[in-house]
Amino acid sequence: MNHRMSQYSLRSQIAAYYNSIKALLGDFPSVRDKYFIIGLPYEKKGEKELKEKLEEDPRSFQRRPHSLMSADGRFILNLWFIPHPSEVLMVFKTLPEETGYRALRQTLQIVAAFHDIIGYILTFAQLGNAPKCLDYQCPPAHLTADWGGTEQIGMELQELQRKIDSLHNPSDPSKVAQLLTMHRDVLFLQFDSIVRHSMREAFLSSGNISAYQSVTGLMYHGLPPMSNSTVRSVFASQLQLPQPLDPRGHRTLMLFPWRTFLADRGPFPITIDNLNPINYNMQV
């Protein structure tokens, strides 16, 4: 019963992340059409891509699989496939409850990190495209490669795929999830370092005191949500973890799953649409 209820929660979170990715790509239709595959409602799958990973064969052209993972949840097939919500509701339904729960959990780890990486790349491309692109709703045609435009977006996406291909087993969901999570943390840490140190130092050395003070004041609002620091729930004061347990430790999660959830999932962890507003935080 616990695994069944958890599957409902996992499916809703996966669908929310994919909907957010589609919304982000809506401002970059050329990038979306070139690098991503958008799934259709109740899309039929090929028998081969449902059962097993595709073997590389340079002598023949193979159609890109219309599925993130194989039907048994053991292999990554196509990271760049964005499924329709109807597919998210049905995926892994035929697997045993515990196996399906494990596959959905790995899927959520992959999609959550992938969502944050895509959001960072697309938002970064829209920063600094002055003077016509001070607003977030900057037309993609106005973006240039020098400022990190659509060409740079494509290069970043290709580099991400190359990193996945360089893994010892690039079709292992756990390895891909680990790589994407680390890549996301590195991107956020780089941006944090730029804002906290390089940008403020540049303003200070040039004598632009007002810009320095503005960045200093706003960075305490925009940067913490993008970090991997522990953020407690507003409800965690009544159910605290015993000391000295780490909120992110595996043993802590096994002993106190609900308290661990409240201790490391933000102020309002129950809300399904509690996605990281990367575009807003970066521009703040």
C-alpha positions, 0 to 999 in steps of 0.5 A, spaced: 500 500 500 505 504 501 509 503 494 502 504 491 501 511 494 508 513 493 507 511 485 502 516 485 506 521 488 512 520 483 508 520 477 505 527 479 512 530 480 514 527 474 509 529 470 510 536 473 517 536 471 516 534 464 510 540 463 515 545 466 520 543 461 515 543 455 514 550 458 521 552 458 522 550 451 516 553 448 520 560 448 525 556 444 522 552 438 528 551 434 532 548 440 525 544 442 524 541 434 532 540 433 534 536 440 527 534 443 522 529 441 515 531 444 511 525 445 503 524 443 497 522 447 497 514 448 503 514 443 504 506 441 511 504 442 515 499 438 516 492 441 524 493 441 524 499 444 520 497 450 524 491 451 531 492 451 536 498 450 538 499 443 545 496 440 549 501 437 550 500 429 554 505 425 552 501 419 545 502 419 540 508 421 536 507 428 530 511 429 530 515 436 526 511 441 520 514 444 521 513 451 526 515 456 527 508 459 525 501 457 519 498 459 522 494 465 526 500 468 533 497 467 536 501 461 536 509 459 533 509 452 532 517 450 533 522 455 531 527 450 524 524 449 518 528 453 513 524 454 505 526 454 502 526 461 498 520 459 504 516 458 507 518 465 500 515 468 501 508 465 509 507 465 511 501 469 504 499 471 505 492 469 511 491 473 511 489 481 509 494 485 516 495 489 520 494 482 515 499 479 516 504 485 524 503 484 523 505 477 519 511 478 524 513 483 530 513 478 526 516 473 524 522 478 531 523 480 533 523 472 528 528 470 528 533 476 536 534 475 535 534 467 529 539 468 534 544 472 539 543 467 535 545 461 532 551 465 539 553 467 542 553 460 535 556 457 535 562 462 543 563 462 542 564 454 537 570 456 541 573 461 545 579 458 542 580 451 541 588 452 538 592 450 532 589 447 532 583 452 532 586 459 525 582 459 525 575 460 520 574 454 526 575 449 525 573 442 529 567 441 531 571 434 535 576 438 539 572 442 546 571 439 552 566 440 556 571 443 551 572 449 550 565 449 544 564 444 541 558 441 548 556 438 551 556 445 544 552 447 545 547 442 553 546 444 551 545 451 546 540 450 551 536 446 556 536 451 551 534 456 550 528 451 557 527 450 558 526 458 553 521 458 556 517 453 563 517 456 560 513 462 562 506 463 555 504 462 551 510 459 544 506 459 544 505 467 539 509 470 543 510 477 549 512 473 545 517 469 542 520 475 548 521 479 551 524 473 546 529 471 545 531 479 552 532 479 552 536 473 546 540 475 550 542 482 556 544 478 552 549 474 549 552 480 555 552 484 559 556 478 553 561 477 553 562 485 561 563 485 560 568 479 555 572 482 558 572 489 565 574 487 566 575 480 560 580 479 561 584 485 568 585 485 567 587 478 562 592 480 566 594 486 573 595 482 569 600 477 566 604 482 559 602 481 557 602 488 549 602 487 550 596 482 554 592 488 549 594 493 544 591 489 547 585 487 549 584 494 542 585 497 538 581 492 543 575 492 541 572 498 534 571 495 536 568 489 542 564 490 539 560 496 534 556 492 539 554 487 544 551 492 543 544 495 543 547 502 538 544 507 532 547 507 527 545 513 519 545 512 515 550 516 512 544 519 519 541 521 519 544 528 514 539 531 518 533 528 525 534 528 530 529 527 534 526 533 542 529 533 547 528 530 543 524 524 544 528 517 538 529 514 541 527 507 544 520 510 541 514 507 540 511 514 536 517 517 531 516 511 530 509 513 529 510 520 525 517 520 522 517 513 517 523 514 522 527 518 527 527 513 522 529 508 520 535 512 527 537 514 530 537 507 524 539 502 523 546 502 518 550 506 512 547 503 514 540 501 507 537 500 506 542 494 506 538 487 508 544 483 514 546 488 519 546 482 525 550 482 524 557 479 531 557 476 529 563 471 526 567 476 532 566 481 537 567 476 535 574 474 534 576 481 
